Amino acid sequence: MRSRVAVLASGRGSNLEAILAHAERLGELSACEVTLVASNREESPALATARGRGIPAEHIADPANGASMLEMLDVNSIDIVVLAGYLKLLPAEVTKLYKDRIVNVHPAPLPRFGGPGMYGLRVHDAVIGAGLKETEVTVHFVDEEYDSGDVIARWPVPVHEGDTAELLAERVLKVEHVMFPRVLDMVACLSPARLTAGD
């Protein structure tokens, strides 16, 4: 039994596409299946990607409404929530009920380069400004604060001399696309849904 995954995205959805492609390559060996995509942006490309693949896609009109979000997840029988460039803080009701079942990818070392406002090129600017020779992609569980949940996996990425935030972002994103789907599959293997089904 595969874990049913909801992917929440605010941006273009490139990590969503990487997750879908990885699951397709694995076929029956995949531990998870994306069965819902949701975004706080009505015109998010991630929603268009989902609809194009026949995956239910929903607009989150009020990201702070925990009851509404829980209803959406419940109606779709979601086991695991994935934040793939989702820039809103999840309501406490959601993080509590889905404890250790919400996964996020962050494009820099945590906790040093995390927190409110630390996303996109700002993160890479901060890494370069700090003089780091190496950054990392960090996959972590999500709790009630930005970027503060337990780290699941890290993958180092070199910072080259003369790097701009744009160049570093491109290099980091390539690693995200390789790493994130694989870590998600690992988490899905240990999800309550699969463990119960295997009893």
Protein Blocks (a to p, Z undefined) as FASTA:
>chain_A
ZZddddddfblolmmmmmmmmmmmnmmmpcbdcfbdcdfbfklmklmmmmmnopacdddf
blmlmklmmmmmmmnopabdcdehiabdcdfklmmmmgoiaccddfbdcfklgcehiacj
llmmmmmmnopabdcdddddddfbehkaccfbdcdddddehiafklmmmmmmmmmmmmmm
mmmmmmmmmgmklmmmmZZ
